[in-house]
Amino acid sequence: MSTPEQLGSLNTPQRKAVTFGEALPGGKGFRAGPLLIVAGAGTGKTNTLAHRVAHLAMSGVDPARILMLTFTRRAAIEMKRRANEIMRTALNDQLGGKASQLSQRLTWSGTFHSIGNRLLRHYAKHVGLDPSFSVLDRSDAADLLDTVRTELGLSGKGQRFPRKDTCLGIYSYRVNTQKSLKDTLDSQYPWCVSHEEDIAKLLRAYVERKSQYRVLDFDDLLLYWHAMMGEERIAKSVSQLFDHVLVDEYQDTNKLQGDILQALKPDGAGVTVVGDDAQAIYSFRAAAVENILGFPDRFRPKAEVITLAQNYRSSQSVLDASNALMADAPRQYRKHLLSMRGQGPRPKLVTVDDLPTQAEFIATRVLASREAGIPLRRQAVLFRTGSHSDMLEIELAKRNIPFVKYGGLQFLEAAHVKDLLAVLRWADNPRNQVAAFRVLQFMPGMGPANARRALDHFVSKNYLWAGFETFEAPGDAKVAWKKFVELFSALGDPNREWRGQINMVREWYRPHMERLYEHVHMRIGDLDQLELLSSQYPTRERFVTELTLDPPQATGAQSSGAHQDEEYLVLSTIHSAKGMEWDQVYVLNVVEGSFPNEFAAGKPEQIEEERRLLYVAMTRARNELTCVVPLRFQITSPRSTDGHVYGARSRFMTEKVIKCFDEQTFQGSNTEVKIAESAADSGTIDVASRLKQMW
């Protein structure tokens, strides 16, 4: 059971959420009905969830029977770390032995996709899968779909047919929302409606090809898990593995995930979900805000709802503006965030003339704040879409202000990382022709035609690695071919220990990497990181799959140099900034067309998501918040490059919201010069004489 020391750091609603339910007699477990914790921005949801995990474990619940579902592997690791520290304190376990024994049994923690992957391998024969199936990352899935698209002749049609990434997006949205293909195209891809029949044909062939290769893509992990839970006997078997299920960031779940959770625990016994409907901003990824809004009504009796509203991040002035913004939202869990940090300075609503002036204003204020003691890295500029910072990036470069911009390439998208993982994927699943086709072309002389010839030979030898020994490699590849066959014969040995395999692959791959790429010394650092990461996983399959589902964020090949400076300003899309915080936050383009986005016009549910997006941006600020409103936007056309339109202030900036801001204007340094030059060049006219002539 929880101790006073363990619960002492919690406020009253947090304590109520942590201890919800009742201990079973004799310390044999803990019984609880369904619970929704509505955790407002900055209210300590992660800390509350970790305390609940610790409370369950110390109340006699076997940690191995607790399922924790998160949206990143890092979140799962952090949850386990915090739970361990809480248990150490509660048990007065200075050496950490008892707490470690409990936390080490928290083996079922991870993302929906990673847990789905583990369960599918266990129940593979029940859903028609080979237990050794491979998982394609987004890029490989798109390439496979493109291959099928080309084979069907869809790329050569007389009219524009959607490209591979669009087709994969259609497939993903259709799978995760469970909407029909027609509804998906009508709502998300209207320009593709005329291709509905061909798209259906393409996606059907794509599914067949994945089955042939024994691979699943990212979305299939949820789709198969969902289908598996539709069978009563299998669902009951899976449900019996867990006494308690805890879900983080529940507002970001999609329909498939909501249905999976419902099938896991139809009566809601032991289910705890944490989220904030006001931060539901991922509908473009098929997230369904209805999951959290309708959660209590999924069960009989209804789920308990506990709201956390004591904010530990932002000043009250920032929260006043954020509360006013959300007060007009029609359907929500009402909450009024209260700061534990005092009033703080009022937010600023700054009007500027145009986008260049906005960039000048931001750069000027950023430097002034730096001189006032706020480091660059404690300041952030947030925006609706990546292109909104283009003008600012130029201004920052002119002023020698280093910055990093979030939302770029991820680790797995770096070519050399994909290369090494392709070797491991193919070794793990000989039928994975996507990985095979990539690996074969590493060697000199092995272009697409020879790679296809080698692959056909391999298939004819029933996917046995020894079959490659009889393949006649082209002249340029003969030396490399022998080493290739030796490598895969070793990797294909089922008795070979996982430890050391990455080093073996690296030794084989390095000469090819040196021939194929520049900046090899930077790329070697990424492979070092891969090898270091591999030691955390018990098998090759777990390593490759987990890394595919939740990769690291940066690579040596794409480092911008800003990290080498003494400090750097953060530029980020709002979607990438969720979960982050800074002392000072600037929000660009708080006008119609950005908030809400022009594509959301006329769709009430999307308008409300745009409101939530602005709310997320505002609640990233700890001390100071500045929203910027440009008045004019330049437009270009074939006939003119100097036209402009006037931007209207965002509809979300109502009179009630604006009362929470100090309104200011900023004139750029060139404004007076432009006016003076314009006056000087305009000549003179005798207005009085003209007026007389009118009569």
C-alpha positions as CSV (number, residue, x, y, z in Angstrom):
1,M,0.0,0.0,0.0
2,S,1.0,3.6,-0.5
3,T,2.7,5.3,2.5
4,P,2.2,8.9,3.7
5,E,5.7,9.7,2.4
6,Q,4.8,8.4,-1.0
7,L,1.6,10.4,-1.3
8,G,2.8,13.5,0.5
9,S,4.0,15.2,-2.6
10,L,0.6,14.9,-4.3
11,N,-2.2,17.3,-4.3
12,T,-5.7,16.2,-3.3
13,P,-7.0,15.3,-6.8
14,Q,-3.7,13.5,-7.7
15,R,-3.9,11.5,-4.4
16,K,-7.5,10.6,-5.2
17,A,-6.5,9.4,-8.7
18,V,-3.5,7.4,-7.4
19,T,-5.5,5.5,-4.7
20,F,-8.8,5.0,-6.6
21,G,-10.2,1.6,-5.9
22,E,-9.7,-0.8,-3.0
23,A,-7.1,-3.3,-1.9
24,L,-8.1,-7.0,-1.8
25,P,-7.9,-8.8,1.6
26,G,-4.5,-10.2,2.5
27,G,-2.6,-8.0,0.2
28,K,-3.6,-10.2,-2.8
29,G,-4.1,-7.4,-5.3
30,F,-6.2,-4.3,-5.9
31,R,-9.7,-3.9,-7.4
32,A,-10.7,-0.8,-9.3
33,G,-13.3,0.2,-11.9
34,P,-12.7,2.3,-15.0
35,L,-11.0,5.7,-14.3
36,L,-10.5,8.7,-16.5
37,I,-7.9,11.2,-15.2
38,V,-8.4,14.5,-17.1
39,A,-5.0,16.1,-16.7
40,G,-4.8,19.7,-17.8
41,A,-1.6,21.1,-19.3
42,G,1.3,21.1,-16.8
43,T,-0.7,19.4,-14.0
44,G,1.7,16.5,-13.4
45,K,0.0,13.7,-15.3
46,T,3.2,11.6,-15.7
47,N,3.9,11.9,-12.0
48,T,0.4,10.9,-11.1
49,L,0.4,7.9,-13.5
50,A,3.8,6.7,-12.1
51,H,2.5,7.0,-8.6
52,R,-0.5,4.9,-9.6
53,V,1.7,2.2,-11.0
54,A,3.8,2.2,-7.8
55,H,0.6,2.1,-5.7
56,L,-0.7,-0.9,-7.5
57,A,2.6,-2.8,-7.3
58,M,2.9,-2.1,-3.5
59,S,-0.7,-3.2,-3.0
60,G,0.0,-6.7,-4.1
61,V,-0.6,-6.5,-7.9
62,D,2.0,-8.5,-9.7
63,P,3.8,-5.9,-11.9
64,A,4.0,-8.5,-14.7
65,R,0.2,-8.2,-14.9
66,I,0.2,-4.5,-15.3
67,L,0.0,-3.3,-18.9
68,M,1.2,0.3,-19.5
69,L,0.5,1.8,-23.0
70,T,2.3,5.0,-24.0
71,F,2.9,6.8,-27.3
72,T,6.7,6.6,-27.2
73,R,9.2,4.1,-25.9
74,R,10.9,6.9,-24.0
75,A,7.7,7.7,-22.1
76,A,7.4,4.0,-21.1
77,I,11.0,4.0,-19.9
78,E,10.5,7.3,-17.9
79,M,7.3,5.8,-16.4
80,K,9.2,2.8,-15.1
81,R,12.0,4.9,-13.8
82,R,9.7,7.2,-11.9
83,A,7.7,4.2,-10.5
84,N,11.0,2.7,-9.3
85,E,12.1,5.9,-7.5
86,I,8.6,6.2,-5.9
87,M,8.7,2.7,-4.6
88,R,12.3,3.1,-3.3
89,T,11.2,6.1,-1.2
90,A,8.0,4.5,0.0
91,L,9.7,1.3,1.0
92,N,12.7,3.2,2.5
93,D,14.7,1.0,0.3
94,Q,18.1,2.8,0.2
95,L,19.9,0.1,-1.7
96,G,17.0,-0.3,-4.2
97,G,16.8,-4.1,-4.1
98,K,13.1,-4.4,-3.3
99,A,12.0,-1.6,-5.6
100,S,14.2,-3.0,-8.4
101,Q,12.6,-6.5,-8.0
102,L,9.2,-4.9,-8.5
103,S,10.1,-2.6,-11.3
104,Q,12.0,-5.3,-13.3
105,R,8.7,-7.2,-13.5
106,L,7.0,-4.3,-15.2
107,T,7.7,-6.1,-18.5
108,W,4.5,-5.1,-20.3
109,S,5.2,-1.4,-20.9
110,G,5.5,0.3,-24.3
111,T,3.7,1.8,-27.2
112,F,0.5,0.4,-28.6
113,H,2.4,-0.8,-31.7
114,S,5.2,-2.5,-29.7
115,I,2.8,-4.3,-27.4
116,G,0.7,-5.2,-30.4
117,N,3.9,-6.6,-32.1
118,R,4.7,-8.8,-29.0
119,L,1.1,-10.1,-28.7
120,L,0.8,-10.9,-32.4
121,R,4.0,-13.0,-32.4
122,H,2.6,-14.9,-29.5
123,Y,-0.8,-15.5,-31.1
124,A,0.5,-15.5,-34.7
125,K,-1.0,-18.9,-35.7
126,H,-4.4,-17.7,-34.6
127,V,-4.4,-14.8,-37.0
128,G,-2.7,-16.4,-40.0
129,L,0.7,-14.9,-39.4
130,D,4.2,-16.3,-39.5
131,P,5.7,-15.6,-36.1
132,S,8.9,-14.4,-37.8
133,F,7.1,-11.6,-39.7
134,S,9.0,-8.4,-40.3
135,V,7.8,-4.8,-39.6
136,L,8.3,-2.3,-42.4
137,D,9.0,1.3,-41.4
138,R,7.1,4.1,-43.2
139,S,9.7,4.6,-45.9
140,D,10.0,0.9,-46.8
141,A,6.2,0.5,-46.8
142,A,5.9,3.4,-49.2
143,D,8.6,1.9,-51.5
144,L,6.8,-1.5,-51.5
145,L,3.5,0.2,-52.3
146,D,5.2,2.1,-55.1
147,T,6.5,-1.1,-56.6
148,V,3.0,-2.5,-56.7
149,R,1.7,0.8,-58.1
150,T,4.2,0.6,-61.0
151,E,3.5,-3.1,-61.7
152,L,-0.2,-2.3,-62.0
153,G,0.5,0.4,-64.5
154,L,-1.0,3.1,-62.4
155,S,2.1,5.4,-62.6
156,G,1.7,5.5,-66.4
157,K,-1.9,6.7,-66.6
158,G,-2.7,9.7,-68.7
159,Q,-3.9,11.7,-65.7
160,R,-2.3,12.4,-62.4
161,F,-2.4,9.4,-60.0
162,P,-1.6,9.8,-56.3
163,R,2.1,9.1,-55.5
164,K,3.3,6.5,-53.0
165,D,3.2,8.6,-49.9
166,T,-0.3,9.8,-50.6
167,C,-1.5,6.2,-51.2
168,L,0.1,5.1,-48.0
169,G,-1.6,8.0,-46.2
170,I,-4.9,6.9,-47.6
171,Y,-4.3,3.3,-46.4
172,S,-3.2,4.5,-43.0
173,Y,-6.2,6.8,-42.4
174,R,-8.7,4.2,-43.7
175,V,-7.2,1.5,-41.4
176,N,-7.0,3.6,-38.3
177,T,-10.4,5.3,-38.5
178,Q,-12.2,2.2,-39.8
179,K,-14.0,4.5,-42.3
180,S,-14.8,3.3,-45.8
181,L,-12.4,4.2,-48.6
182,K,-15.1,6.5,-50.1
183,D,-15.4,8.4,-46.9
184,T,-11.6,8.6,-46.5
185,L,-11.2,10.1,-49.9
186,D,-14.2,12.4,-49.6
187,S,-13.0,13.9,-46.3
188,Q,-9.2,13.8,-46.6
189,Y,-8.2,13.4,-50.2
190,P,-11.0,14.9,-52.3
191,W,-8.8,15.3,-55.4
192,C,-8.3,11.5,-55.4
193,V,-12.0,10.6,-55.5
194,S,-12.0,9.9,-59.3
195,H,-9.3,7.2,-58.7
196,E,-11.3,5.3,-56.0
197,E,-11.5,2.1,-58.0
198,D,-7.8,2.1,-58.9
199,I,-6.8,3.0,-55.4
200,A,-8.9,0.1,-54.0
201,K,-7.2,-2.2,-56.5
202,L,-3.8,-0.9,-55.5
203,L,-4.3,-1.3,-51.8
204,R,-5.7,-4.8,-52.2
205,A,-2.6,-5.8,-54.2
206,Y,-0.4,-4.1,-51.5
207,V,-2.0,-6.2,-48.8
208,E,-1.5,-9.4,-50.8
209,R,2.2,-8.5,-51.5
210,K,2.8,-7.9,-47.7
211,S,1.3,-11.3,-47.0
212,Q,3.6,-12.9,-49.7
213,Y,6.7,-11.3,-48.1
214,R,5.5,-12.0,-44.6
215,V,5.8,-8.4,-43.5
216,L,3.5,-6.0,-41.8
217,D,3.5,-2.2,-41.9
218,F,3.1,0.1,-39.0
219,D,-0.7,0.3,-39.2
220,D,-1.1,-3.5,-39.6
221,L,0.1,-4.0,-36.1
222,L,-3.0,-2.3,-34.8
223,L,-5.2,-3.7,-37.5
224,Y,-4.2,-7.3,-36.7
225,W,-4.4,-6.7,-33.0
226,H,-7.9,-5.3,-33.4
227,A,-9.0,-8.2,-35.5
228,M,-7.5,-10.6,-33.0
229,M,-9.5,-9.0,-30.2
230,G,-12.7,-9.4,-32.3
231,E,-12.5,-13.2,-31.6
232,E,-14.0,-13.8,-28.2
233,R,-11.8,-16.7,-27.1
234,I,-8.6,-14.9,-28.2
235,A,-9.7,-11.7,-26.6
236,K,-10.4,-13.5,-23.3
237,S,-7.0,-15.1,-23.4
238,V,-5.3,-11.8,-23.9
239,S,-7.4,-10.0,-21.3
240,Q,-6.5,-12.7,-18.7
241,L,-2.8,-11.7,-19.0
242,F,-3.5,-8.4,-17.3
243,D,-5.2,-7.2,-14.1
244,H,-4.7,-3.5,-14.8
245,V,-4.3,-1.5,-18.0
246,L,-3.0,2.1,-17.9
247,V,-3.0,4.3,-21.0
248,D,-1.1,7.6,-21.3
249,E,-2.1,10.5,-23.6
250,Y,-5.5,8.9,-24.2
251,Q,-6.7,11.9,-26.2
252,D,-4.2,10.9,-29.0
253,T,-5.7,7.4,-29.5
254,N,-7.5,6.5,-32.7
255,K,-10.6,4.4,-33.1
256,L,-8.7,1.1,-33.4
257,Q,-6.8,1.8,-30.2
258,G,-10.0,2.7,-28.4
259,D,-11.7,-0.5,-29.6
260,I,-8.7,-2.6,-28.6
261,L,-8.8,-1.2,-25.0
262,Q,-12.6,-1.8,-24.9
263,A,-12.0,-5.5,-26.0
264,L,-9.2,-5.9,-23.4
265,K,-11.5,-5.0,-20.5
266,P,-15.1,-4.8,-21.6
267,D,-16.3,-4.0,-18.1
268,G,-13.5,-1.5,-17.5
269,A,-12.1,-3.4,-14.5
270,G,-8.6,-2.1,-13.8
271,V,-8.6,0.4,-16.7
272,T,-7.0,3.8,-16.0
273,V,-6.6,6.3,-18.8
274,V,-4.9,9.7,-18.6
275,G,-5.3,12.6,-21.1
276,D,-6.5,16.1,-21.8
277,D,-9.2,16.7,-24.4
278,A,-8.0,20.3,-24.7
279,Q,-4.7,18.9,-26.2
280,A,-6.3,16.6,-28.8
281,I,-4.5,17.9,-31.9
282,Y,-3.7,14.8,-34.0
283,S,-6.8,14.1,-36.1
284,F,-4.6,14.2,-39.2
285,R,-3.0,11.0,-37.8
286,A,-6.6,9.6,-37.3
287,A,-6.6,10.4,-33.5
288,A,-10.2,10.5,-32.3
289,V,-11.1,13.0,-29.6
290,E,-14.3,11.1,-29.1
291,N,-12.3,8.4,-27.4
292,I,-11.7,10.6,-24.4
293,L,-14.9,12.6,-24.6
294,G,-17.0,9.4,-24.7
295,F,-14.9,7.3,-22.4
296,P,-17.1,7.4,-19.3
297,D,-20.2,6.3,-21.3
298,R,-18.4,3.2,-22.6
299,F,-19.0,1.4,-19.3
300,R,-21.9,0.6,-16.9
301,P,-21.7,2.1,-14.4
302,K,-19.9,5.0,-15.9
303,A,-16.2,5.5,-15.4
304,E,-15.1,7.7,-12.6
305,V,-13.7,11.1,-13.8
306,I,-11.0,12.9,-11.8
307,T,-9.8,16.3,-13.0
308,L,-6.3,17.7,-12.3
309,A,-6.2,21.5,-12.6
310,Q,-3.3,22.6,-10.4
311,N,-0.7,23.7,-12.9
312,Y,3.0,23.5,-12.0
313,R,4.4,24.9,-15.3
314,S,2.9,28.3,-16.2
315,S,2.3,31.6,-14.5
316,Q,-1.4,32.5,-13.8
317,S,-1.3,35.3,-16.4
318,V,-0.5,32.7,-19.1
319,L,-3.2,30.4,-17.7
320,D,-5.8,33.1,-17.6
321,A,-5.4,33.6,-21.4
322,S,-5.4,29.9,-22.0
323,N,-8.5,29.4,-19.8
324,A,-10.3,32.2,-21.7
325,L,-9.4,30.6,-25.0
326,M,-10.9,27.2,-24.1
327,A,-14.0,28.6,-22.3
328,D,-15.7,29.0,-25.7
329,A,-15.1,25.4,-26.8
330,P,-18.6,23.8,-27.1
331,R,-17.8,20.2,-25.9
332,Q,-15.1,19.5,-23.3
333,Y,-14.3,18.5,-19.8
334,R,-14.6,21.9,-18.1
335,K,-11.5,22.8,-16.0
336,H,-10.0,26.1,-14.8
337,L,-6.2,25.8,-14.5
338,L,-4.7,27.4,-11.4
339,S,-1.0,28.2,-11.2
340,M,1.2,27.1,-8.4
341,R,3.8,29.7,-9.5
342,G,2.2,33.0,-9.0
343,Q,0.7,35.7,-11.3
344,G,3.7,36.6,-13.6
345,P,3.7,39.2,-16.4
346,R,0.7,39.5,-18.7
347,P,1.0,37.9,-22.2
348,K,1.5,40.3,-25.1
349,L,-0.4,40.5,-28.3
350,V,1.8,42.3,-30.8
351,T,0.7,43.7,-34.1
352,V,3.3,44.1,-36.8
353,D,3.1,45.3,-40.4
354,D,4.1,42.2,-42.4
355,L,6.1,39.0,-42.2
356,P,9.6,40.6,-42.5
357,T,8.6,42.9,-39.6
358,Q,7.4,39.9,-37.7
359,A,10.8,38.3,-38.2
360,E,12.6,41.5,-37.2
361,F,10.5,41.7,-34.0
362,I,11.1,38.2,-33.0
363,A,14.9,38.4,-33.5
364,T,15.0,41.8,-31.6
365,R,13.1,40.5,-28.6
366,V,15.0,37.2,-28.5
367,L,18.3,39.0,-28.3
368,A,16.9,41.5,-25.7
369,S,15.6,38.6,-23.6
370,R,19.0,36.9,-23.8
371,E,20.7,40.0,-22.5
372,A,18.1,40.1,-19.7
373,G,19.2,36.6,-18.6
374,I,16.9,34.2,-20.5
375,P,19.2,31.8,-22.4
376,L,18.3,31.2,-26.1
377,R,17.5,27.6,-25.5
378,R,14.9,28.6,-22.9
379,Q,13.1,30.6,-25.6
380,A,11.0,29.0,-28.4
381,V,9.2,30.3,-31.5
382,L,6.1,28.1,-32.4
383,F,4.2,28.1,-35.6
384,R,1.3,26.3,-37.3
385,T,3.3,24.8,-40.2
386,G,7.0,24.5,-41.0
387,S,7.0,27.1,-43.8
388,H,5.8,29.8,-41.4
389,S,9.3,30.2,-40.1
390,D,11.1,30.7,-43.4
391,M,11.4,34.5,-43.2
392,L,12.4,34.3,-39.5
393,E,15.2,31.8,-40.3
394,I,16.7,34.2,-42.8
395,E,16.6,37.0,-40.2
396,L,18.2,34.8,-37.5
397,A,21.0,33.9,-39.9
398,K,21.6,37.5,-40.7
399,R,22.0,38.3,-36.9
400,N,24.1,35.2,-36.2
401,I,21.5,33.7,-33.9
402,P,21.9,29.9,-33.8
403,F,18.7,27.8,-33.9
404,V,17.4,24.3,-34.2
405,K,14.1,23.5,-35.9
406,Y,12.1,20.5,-34.8
407,G,10.2,18.3,-37.2
408,G,12.9,17.2,-39.7
409,L,14.3,13.8,-40.7
410,Q,14.2,11.1,-38.1
411,F,17.1,8.7,-37.3
412,L,15.7,5.8,-39.3
413,E,15.4,8.0,-42.4
414,A,19.2,8.4,-42.7
415,A,20.4,6.2,-45.5
416,H,23.2,4.5,-43.7
417,V,21.0,3.6,-40.7
418,K,18.4,2.2,-43.1
419,D,21.1,0.1,-44.8
420,L,22.3,-1.6,-41.6
421,L,18.8,-2.3,-40.4
422,A,17.9,-3.7,-43.8
423,V,20.6,-6.3,-43.3
424,L,19.2,-7.3,-39.9
425,R,15.6,-7.3,-41.2
426,W,16.4,-9.6,-44.1
427,A,18.4,-11.9,-41.8
428,D,15.4,-12.1,-39.5
429,N,12.9,-12.7,-42.3
430,P,14.4,-14.2,-45.5
431,R,11.1,-13.4,-47.4
432,N,11.4,-9.7,-46.7
433,Q,12.1,-8.7,-50.3
434,V,12.0,-5.0,-49.6
435,A,15.1,-5.3,-47.3
436,A,16.7,-7.9,-49.6
437,F,16.5,-5.6,-52.7
438,R,18.1,-2.8,-50.8
439,V,21.0,-5.0,-49.4
440,L,21.9,-6.7,-52.6
441,Q,22.5,-3.3,-54.3
442,F,25.2,-2.3,-51.7
443,M,27.7,-4.4,-53.7
444,P,29.5,-3.0,-56.8
445,G,28.0,-4.2,-60.0
446,M,24.7,-5.2,-58.4
447,G,22.2,-2.8,-59.9
448,P,18.4,-3.3,-59.9
449,A,18.5,-5.9,-62.7
450,N,21.2,-8.1,-61.1
451,A,19.6,-7.7,-57.7
452,R,16.3,-8.9,-59.1
453,R,18.1,-11.9,-60.7
454,A,19.8,-12.8,-57.4
455,L,16.6,-12.5,-55.6
456,D,14.7,-14.7,-58.0
457,H,17.5,-17.3,-57.6
458,F,17.2,-17.1,-53.8
459,V,13.4,-17.7,-54.1
460,S,14.0,-20.7,-56.3
461,K,16.3,-22.1,-53.6
462,N,13.4,-21.9,-51.1
463,Y,14.8,-18.9,-49.3
464,L,17.8,-20.8,-48.0
465,W,21.0,-18.7,-47.5
466,A,23.1,-21.6,-48.8
467,G,21.4,-21.1,-52.1
468,F,23.3,-18.0,-52.8
469,E,26.5,-20.0,-53.1
470,T,25.5,-21.2,-56.5
471,F,24.5,-17.8,-57.8
472,E,26.7,-16.4,-60.6
473,A,27.5,-12.9,-59.5
474,P,28.6,-10.2,-62.0
475,G,32.4,-9.7,-62.3
476,D,32.5,-6.5,-60.2
477,A,30.7,-8.2,-57.4
478,K,32.6,-11.5,-57.2
479,V,34.9,-10.6,-54.3
480,A,32.1,-8.8,-52.3
481,W,29.7,-11.7,-53.1
482,K,31.8,-14.2,-51.2
483,K,31.8,-12.1,-48.1
484,F,28.1,-11.4,-48.5
485,V,27.3,-15.2,-48.5
486,E,29.6,-15.7,-45.4
487,L,27.8,-13.0,-43.5
488,F,24.3,-14.2,-44.2
489,S,25.2,-17.8,-43.6
490,A,26.4,-16.7,-40.1
491,L,23.4,-14.4,-39.4
492,G,21.0,-17.2,-40.6
493,D,22.4,-19.7,-38.1
494,P,19.5,-20.0,-35.5
495,N,22.1,-21.0,-32.8
496,R,24.2,-17.8,-33.2
497,E,24.0,-15.5,-30.2
498,W,22.5,-12.0,-30.8
499,R,25.3,-10.2,-29.0
500,G,28.0,-9.3,-31.6
501,Q,25.8,-9.6,-34.7
502,I,25.7,-5.8,-35.3
503,N,29.5,-5.6,-35.1
504,M,29.7,-8.4,-37.6
505,V,27.3,-6.5,-40.0
506,R,29.2,-3.2,-39.5
507,E,32.5,-4.8,-40.4
508,W,30.9,-6.1,-43.6
509,Y,29.1,-2.9,-44.4
510,R,31.8,-0.4,-43.8
511,P,33.6,-0.6,-47.1
512,H,30.3,-0.3,-48.9
513,M,29.3,2.7,-46.8
514,E,32.7,4.4,-47.6
515,R,32.1,3.8,-51.3
516,L,28.4,5.0,-51.3
517,Y,28.4,8.0,-49.0
518,E,30.2,11.1,-48.0
519,H,31.0,12.2,-44.4
520,V,31.6,8.6,-43.3
521,H,33.1,9.7,-39.9
522,M,29.8,11.3,-38.9
523,R,27.8,8.2,-40.1
524,I,30.0,5.9,-38.0
525,G,28.8,7.7,-34.9
526,D,25.2,6.7,-35.7
527,L,26.2,3.1,-36.2
528,D,28.0,3.3,-32.8
529,Q,24.7,4.4,-31.3
530,L,22.9,1.5,-33.0
531,E,25.3,-1.0,-31.5
532,L,25.0,0.6,-28.1
533,L,21.2,0.5,-28.3
534,S,21.2,-3.2,-29.4
535,S,22.6,-4.3,-26.0
536,Q,19.3,-3.3,-24.4
537,Y,17.3,-6.0,-26.4
538,P,17.2,-9.7,-25.9
539,T,16.8,-10.7,-29.5
540,R,17.4,-9.4,-33.0
541,E,13.7,-9.3,-33.8
542,R,12.9,-7.2,-30.7
543,F,15.7,-4.7,-31.5
544,V,14.8,-4.2,-35.1
545,T,11.0,-4.0,-34.4
546,E,11.2,-1.7,-31.4
547,L,13.6,0.7,-33.2
548,T,11.3,0.7,-36.3
549,L,8.3,1.6,-34.1
550,D,10.0,4.3,-32.0
551,P,13.3,5.5,-33.5
552,P,15.7,8.1,-32.0
553,Q,15.3,11.6,-33.4
554,A,18.7,12.8,-34.7
555,T,21.6,11.6,-36.8
556,G,25.1,12.8,-37.2
557,A,24.6,13.3,-40.9
558,Q,22.0,15.9,-40.3
559,S,23.4,17.9,-37.4
560,S,23.0,21.6,-38.1
561,G,25.9,22.9,-36.1
562,A,23.7,24.8,-33.8
563,H,24.4,22.3,-31.0
564,Q,28.1,23.1,-31.2
565,D,27.3,26.7,-30.3
566,E,27.1,28.0,-26.7
567,E,23.3,28.1,-27.0
568,Y,20.5,28.0,-29.6
569,L,17.0,29.3,-30.1
570,V,14.2,26.6,-30.6
571,L,12.0,26.8,-33.6
572,S,9.2,24.2,-33.7
573,T,5.8,23.4,-35.2
574,I,3.2,23.3,-32.4
575,H,2.6,19.6,-33.1
576,S,6.3,18.9,-32.4
577,A,6.3,21.1,-29.3
578,K,3.5,19.2,-27.5
579,G,4.9,18.0,-24.1
580,M,7.6,20.6,-24.1
581,E,8.0,23.9,-22.1
582,W,10.1,27.1,-22.3
583,D,10.4,30.2,-20.2
584,Q,9.5,32.4,-23.1
585,V,7.3,31.5,-26.0
586,Y,6.5,33.4,-29.2
587,V,3.6,32.2,-31.4
588,L,3.7,33.4,-35.1
589,N,0.8,34.4,-37.4
590,V,-2.1,34.4,-34.9
591,V,-4.4,35.3,-37.8
592,E,-7.2,33.7,-39.8
593,G,-5.7,31.2,-42.2
594,S,-3.3,30.0,-39.6
595,F,-5.5,29.8,-36.5
596,P,-7.7,28.3,-37.8
597,N,-6.0,26.9,-40.8
598,E,-7.6,27.8,-44.1
599,F,-8.3,24.1,-44.8
600,A,-10.4,23.8,-41.6
601,A,-12.9,26.5,-42.7
602,G,-16.5,25.3,-42.6
603,K,-15.8,22.1,-40.6
604,P,-16.8,22.6,-36.9
605,E,-14.8,19.7,-35.6
606,Q,-11.7,20.9,-37.3
607,I,-12.2,24.5,-36.2
608,E,-12.3,23.2,-32.6
609,E,-9.1,21.2,-33.1
610,E,-7.4,24.4,-34.4
611,R,-8.5,26.1,-31.1
612,R,-6.9,23.3,-29.2
613,L,-3.7,23.7,-31.3
614,L,-3.4,27.4,-30.2
615,Y,-4.1,26.3,-26.6
616,V,-1.2,23.8,-26.8
617,A,1.1,26.6,-28.1
618,M,0.1,29.0,-25.4
619,T,0.5,26.5,-22.5
620,R,4.1,25.7,-23.5
621,A,5.1,29.1,-21.9
622,R,6.3,29.1,-18.3
623,N,6.7,32.8,-17.7
624,E,6.2,34.9,-20.8
625,L,3.9,34.5,-23.8
626,T,3.8,36.6,-27.0
627,C,1.4,36.2,-29.8
628,V,2.2,38.0,-33.1
629,V,-0.4,39.3,-35.5
630,P,0.9,40.4,-39.0
631,L,-1.4,42.8,-40.8
632,R,-0.3,42.2,-44.4
633,F,0.8,39.1,-46.3
634,Q,2.7,39.3,-49.6
635,I,1.2,37.5,-52.6
636,T,2.8,36.8,-55.9
637,S,1.3,36.1,-59.4
638,P,2.7,35.8,-62.9
639,R,1.7,39.5,-63.5
640,S,2.7,41.0,-60.1
641,T,5.1,40.4,-57.3
642,D,4.2,43.3,-55.1
643,G,0.6,42.6,-54.2
644,H,-0.6,41.9,-50.7
645,V,-3.7,41.0,-48.7
646,Y,-4.7,42.0,-45.2
647,G,-4.8,39.4,-42.6
648,A,-7.7,39.2,-40.1
649,R,-7.0,38.6,-36.5
650,S,-7.7,35.0,-35.4
651,R,-11.4,34.4,-34.5
652,F,-10.1,32.7,-31.4
653,M,-8.8,36.1,-30.2
654,T,-12.2,37.2,-28.9
655,E,-12.7,40.2,-26.7
656,K,-12.7,38.0,-23.6
657,V,-9.3,36.5,-24.6
658,I,-7.8,39.8,-25.6
659,K,-8.6,41.2,-22.1
660,C,-5.9,38.8,-20.8
661,F,-3.2,40.3,-23.1
662,D,-1.3,43.6,-23.2
663,E,-1.7,44.9,-26.8
664,Q,1.3,46.4,-28.5
665,T,2.5,47.4,-31.9
666,F,6.0,47.0,-33.4
667,Q,7.3,49.1,-36.3
668,G,10.3,47.7,-38.2
669,S,13.5,49.6,-38.7
670,N,12.7,50.2,-42.4
671,T,9.2,51.6,-41.9
672,E,10.1,55.3,-41.6
673,V,12.8,55.0,-44.3
674,K,10.2,53.5,-46.7
675,I,7.8,56.3,-45.9
676,A,10.4,59.0,-46.4
677,E,11.6,57.5,-49.7
678,S,8.1,57.2,-50.9
679,A,7.4,60.8,-50.1
680,A,10.6,62.0,-51.8
681,D,9.8,60.2,-55.0
682,S,6.2,61.2,-55.2
683,G,6.6,64.7,-56.6
684,T,4.1,67.6,-55.7
685,I,0.6,68.4,-56.7
686,D,-1.6,71.6,-56.2
687,V,-4.6,70.0,-54.4
688,A,-6.2,73.4,-53.7
689,S,-6.3,74.3,-57.4
690,R,-7.9,71.0,-58.2
691,L,-10.6,71.5,-55.6
692,K,-11.4,74.9,-57.1
693,Q,-11.8,73.5,-60.5
694,M,-14.5,71.1,-59.3
695,W,-16.9,73.9,-58.9
